[in-house]
C-alpha cells in the first residue's frame, strides 16, 4: 500500500516556499507544513482508543441511516484523482481498452473523519475496488468506494497512536455498485450471519466528502466490517492465525495451480509458511477421494472446516451470489483458526448477490454444468454422498429460517423504507440511478427473487 509521507510533503512544500512558487498558495503551503501540529480534543477512550471493545450497536445499527463526513485537503484530493487517472485513464472516459486490474491499491492520504459531531484525526483514506472501481470511474461517476484506516498514519502523527473508530481500526464504505436497491450488501451479510456463517457486519450510511469546496453528498453507502480487523477478532476465539485473501487462478483450487502470490496474506505477512494452504491442495486432490472416501473425508476435515464451508455454500447458492468461488477466483477469505488448525471460509463482497447475475449466472442448486476439476471445493464435496447430505440439510435450513420468504419480504420492506429518502436524493454524477423509480423497481425485484428462490429450493429438495 502506498503512503503519503509527511516528511516528503513537508520537504516539497518548503522547497516551493523557498522558490516562491506561483502554483501553490501560501495557505496550502502552511497547511502542510503545520500538519503535524494539532490537538486531539474529541478523543475519548470509548470513541477513539484501542482499549475500547468494538461497539457494534453504535457502528452497525440496523435501524437507522447514519452520516459520516470525510474532509480531505484540496491538494491531497488532487493527488488521489491524479493517481486514479494514471491508473485507469481520464475520469468519465473509457480510455482503457478493457478492464484493467492494478497490482497496487489506489493511493492513501490522511484525512479527517467526522461522525456525530466528533472528529477522527489524520485517518488513512483511499478509493477501493477492482472492476467496480474502474467501471464507476470510467462512467464519470464519483460515487467511489472508500477504505478507511484509522491509525495508518500513527508514525507520522504520534497523537493518533492506535486510533480507533469505536473499537474498529479499518472499515470499508462500499458504493453499492450494480445495485440500484442499495440493499444487497447489507442483506447478504445479515443472511450469512443469521445462518451461522462467520461474516462481516454492515450498515447504511450517507457519505459527505469535503475536498476543498465544502461538503458534497456522495450518496448512500454500505459500511462494511473488515475481515482482517474485527471479524477474526470477535467471531473466532483467537485472531493470531493466517488470514488469506485469495485472488487469481490458484484461488480455484484446481490441481497444480497453487502459488504463494495468489494467496495474499493479511496477517502474519512476514511468515513465508504456506503449509496450511498446501496441505489443503494435497488432501483435496488425493487419489483416495475415489478409492476410500471415508479416509479422504477424515484427512480433508483435519485441515479444512468442511461443515462451515458446506453451510456457506448452501447460503451462497440459495441466495444466488455469483461473483465469487464457483464462477470467479476472488471475493472470499480463508482463516486458519488456531483453536482447530483448520481453514475456515469467510465470504466477502456481496453487492452482486440476490440475483441471477452475470458470467453464466449463479450456480444451480445441484451444480449441474459445474466442472468439478475446475472448482474442486464444490464439485468434489457435492459429489460425495455424505457431504451432499450435509449440504442439502443446510439448503433446507436456509430457506426455512434466514432466507424464509415471509421474513425476507418484511426485511426488504423495512430496509427500503429506511433508506429511500437517502437513495432517491442522490445527486447526478454521484449515483447509479437513472431515475428515482429505479430504486423501487430494484426493491420489487428483490421481493420477486425470494419467491422464485423458495420455489427453486422446494423443487430441488423434492
N, C-alpha and C positions, 0 to 999 in steps of 0.2 A: 504494500500500500504506500503510495507516495504521500509525503507530508510537507506542508509549507513550513520551512524552518524560520523561526523568529529571528535568529541571528542573521540569516541570509537576507531576510527582508529589511532588517534594520540597516545592514551594510549597504544594500542597494539604495535605500532611501537617503542615507547620509551622503552617498555619492551624488545623488540627484540634488541634494541641498547645496553641496559644495560647488556643483557645476551650474547652479541656477537654472535648472531645467524648466522649460516653458510648458512641458506636458503634464506636470504634476503640481497640484495646488499645494500651498503651504499647509492647509488644513489636512490634506491627505498625508503629507509627509509627517506632520506632528502626530496624526492618529496612529501611524505605525510605530514611530519612534517611542511613544508613550504607551504602547500597547500592553506592556507588562506591569504597568502601574495602575492598580485598581484594588478596591476593597470588596470583599465578598459579603456584603451587608445582608443579603437574603438567605445566607447559608444557615440551615438548621440540621441537626442530626437526622431527623425524620425525613427531610426532603432531599438533602444533598450528600449525606455521609454514607460511606461504605458499611458503617456499623449497623445501619438500618436494614431489616429484612425487606425483601421485595413486597411492595404494597399493591397487591393485585386488585383489591377493591377500588383503590384510587385510580390506578392507571388503566385497568381493563374493566371498566364499568359497562355492563350490558345494557343499561337503561338510560344512557344519555349520550349525546354527541358533544365532545369537549373540544376546546380550541387550543391550538399550540401555535406560537409565533416564532419564526426564525429571523434573526436580524444579522445580515451579512454586509460588510462594508462594500461600497461600490467597486473598489479595486479588487477585492477578493472574489466578488461575484463575477467580475470580468475574467478573472483567472479561471474560474470554473467553466465559463462559457467558451473561452478560448481553447481550453483542454477538450471540451466536447467537440468543438469544431475541428480540431486537429485529428481527433479520433474518428468521428462519424460524418464529417463534412458540414457544409453550411446549414444552419438551422432552417428548417422548412423546405429543404431541397434534398431529393434522393440522389445526392452526388455519388454515393457508393453504389456500385452496380448490383450488389446483393447484400444481404445481411452480413455484417462484419462483427466478429467477436474479438474484442481486445484481450490481450493477455494480462492487462493491468486494470485495476479498478479506476474509475474516474478520480480526479484529484480531490483531496480532502483539505478543507480550510477551517480555521477557527471561526466560530460564530456564537452569537448569544441566542439562547432559547428562553422564551417566556411562557409561563403557564400559571393561571390563576393569580396574576399579579406578582409572581416571583421570577427571579432571573437565575438561569444556569449559565455559567461563565465559560467562554472560550471552548465551547463544545465542538468536537470534530464533526463536520457536516460534508457529505458528498452526495452526488447522484448515484443511483444504484440500478441494477438490472442488466440484462443482456439484450436479447432481441426486442423485448418490450421497450427498453430504453432507447435503442436506435430507432425503432418504428415511431415512437412518440416524438422524438427529436426531429426526425426527418419529415414528419407530417406538419411541423410548425406548431406543435402543442407543448406548452411549457409546464403542463401538469406532469412533472417528472417525479419518480420515486426518490426518496432520500434515505440515507443511512446516518444515524446519529450515534456518536461515541463520546460519552460524557467526560472521560478522562484521557482522551487521546493525546492531549497537549499538556499533560501534567509536568513533563520535563521542562517545557518552555515557561509554564506558569505554575510555580510551586503552590500558589494559593489554592489551586483546584485539585491537589493531590487526592486521588481516589474519589473524585466527584461522581455522584450517582443521581439518578432521577427516581426518587422514591425507591431506592434499592436496585435500580436497573442501570447497568453500565452501557449497554447497547440496545438500540431499538431501531426498527425499520418503519418508515412511513411509506406504505405502498399505494400507488396511484389508481388501483382498480382497473388496470389496463384490460381492454377487451371485455369489460363487464359493465354494461350500462345500468344494471341494477345496483351496482356498487355494494352488493351483499355477499358475493360468493366467497371471498377470502375469509370473512368473519364467520359465515355459516359453516363452512367446511371445517374450520378449526373447532367450532362448537361440537360438530358431529363426531369428529375424531376423538376428542377428549371424553365426550359422553359415552363413547363406545369402549373406553379403556385404553386408547392408543396414546402414548406419550406424544404430545403435540403442543405447538405454541398457543398462547392466548392471543386474542385480537380484540380490537375495539375501534369504534368510529371516531374520527377527529376531523375537524376543519383545520386547514393549514393556511396560515398567512405568512408571506415572505416579504421582508423589507430589505431590498438590496440597494438602498440609497435614496429612494424617492417616496418612502412611506410604505405602509403595509398593503400588499396586494393579495386578494383572495385566490389562492391556488387551487381550491376545491376541497371536496370531501375525500379523505384518505382513510385507509385502514392501518392503524398502528399495530405492529406485529412483534411479539416477543422473540428475541433471538435465541436460537438453539444453543450456541456456544456460550451464552451468558447464563440465563436463569432456568432454561428448560432442563439442562442436565443437572443444574444445582438443586432444583426443587422437585423434579419428578423422578430422580434417581437418588439413592442413598449416598452416593459417592460421585463427585464430579471430576475425579482425577484420571479417568480413563481416556483412551484415544477416541477422539471425535473426528470423523471424516465427512467431507462433503464431496462425494464423487461427481465427476463430470467428464464425459468422454467415452470412447469406445469400450475401455475396460470396465466401465460402470454398468455394462450389461451383464457382466459375469460370464460372458462367453468363454469357452475353453481357450486357454493360451493368450488371453488378452490382458492379463494383469500388468499394470505399470504404476510405479510409485507416483508419477506425475498426475495420474488420473484420480488417485485417492488423496485429495488435498487435506492435509491435517489442519484442524482448527484448534487442537490442544496438543501439548507435548510436541510442538513443531520441531524442536531441536533433536528429538529422538528419531533416528532413522530406522527404527524397528517396525516393520510392517507384517510381522509374523501372523497377527490375528487375521488380517485380510488374506494372506497367502494360504493360511490353513483352511479358510472357507472355500477358496478356489479348489484346493486339493480334495477336500472331503466331498464337495458338491459334485465334482466330476469323477469320483472314484468308480471303478468298474463294478463294485459290489452293489451299486444302485440297482442294477438289473439282475444280479445273481443272489444277493442276500439283502433284501430291502430292510429288514429289521436292524441289521448291523449298520447299514448305511444311515438309517434314521438316527440311531444312537450316536454315531460319530458326528453327524451333522448337528444334532442338538447339543453336543458338547461345546460347539464353537459359535452357534447361531441360534438365537431365540426364535425357533420356528413358530411357536404358538403366537407370539407377538406379531410376527410377520404375517401369518395367516389371518389374524384379526384385522391388521391394517389392510391386507389385500381385499378382504371382504368389504370393508367400508369403502375403500377407494373404488372398487369395481361397482358396487351398488350405486354410489352417488355419481359415478362417471367422472373420473378425473383423468384426463388423457395425457396431460403434459408432464409425465413422469415415467417411472420404470414400467416397461412393457411396450411403450411407444418411443420414449425419449430417454437418453442416458444422463439424466440430471434430475434435480428437484427432490432429493432425499438426503438424509444424513444416516450414518452408521455410528453407533456409540458402543464401545466396548465397556460394558458395565463391570467395574472392578469386583462387585459383590458376586457376580455369577461367572465372570470370564467369558461371557457370550456377547456377540454383536447384536445390538437391538436396532430396529428400523424406526426412523423418525421422519414423517412426511414434512414437506416444505413447499411453499409457493402454490397456493390453491386458487388463484384467481380464474383459472381456466376450468375449474370443476363445475359440477352440477349442469352439465350439458353434454351433448354427443361429442363435440369437439372436432378438431382438425386432424391432419395426418392419419387418415383412415378411421378416425373417430376413436372413442373409448373402447376398451376391450369388452367383448361379450362376457356374460356371467360364467359361461362354460369354456371361455378362452379358445373357442373354435377359430381356426385360422392362425393361431399364435405359433410361431416357430419355437419349440422347446429349446433347441440348441442355441438360438439367438437370445432367448430370455429364460435361462435355466432356473432362476429362482422361482419363477411362476410355473413354467412348463413341467419341470421335474417334480415339484411338490404336488401340483394338481393331478399329475398322472399317477401318483402314489395313492392307493385306496385309503390308507389311514389319514394322510394329510387332506385328501379331498373331503373326507367326512368331517374333519375339523373345520375346514373352510366353509362347507355347507352349513354347519351349525352356526357359524358366525354370520353368514349371509342372512339367515333367518332372524338372528338376534338383532342385527342392524335394522331390518325392515319392521320388526316388532317394537323396537324401542327408539333409538336415537334418530332414525330416519322414518319413523312412523308417519303415515300420510296426514293424519289429523294434527299431530304435533308440529310437523313441518309447515303446514299451511298457516297455522296460528303464528308460528315464528316468523314466516315471511310477512304476514300482515303487520305484526308488531314492529319488526325492524324497518319495513318500508315506511310506515307512518312516522317512525322516529327520524329517519334520515331524509325524507322527501324535501323538507324545507331547505336543506343544505345542498342536496343533489341537484335540484331543479333551479337553483340560483347560481350555479357555476357560471363563470364568465367565458366569453368567447376567447379562444386561444388557451384556455385552461380547463378544457372539458372534452370528454369523448362523446357527449350527447349532441345530436344534430338538432334536437328539439326537446322540450320538457316532456313531451309524450313518450319519448324513447324510454324514459325511466320506468313508467308504469307498464309499458309493453314488456320490458325485460323482467319485471317482477311477476307479471302474469305468466310469463314463460317458465319461471321457476316453479310456480304452483302447478302448472300443467306437467312439468317434468317429474315432480314427485309422484304424481298419479300414474304416469307411464312407467316409472321405475317400480312402483308397487306391483303393477300388473306383470311386468317382466320378471320380477323376483318370484312371484307366486307361480308363474308358469315354469320357471326354472326348477323350483323346489318340487313341483309335481312330477 
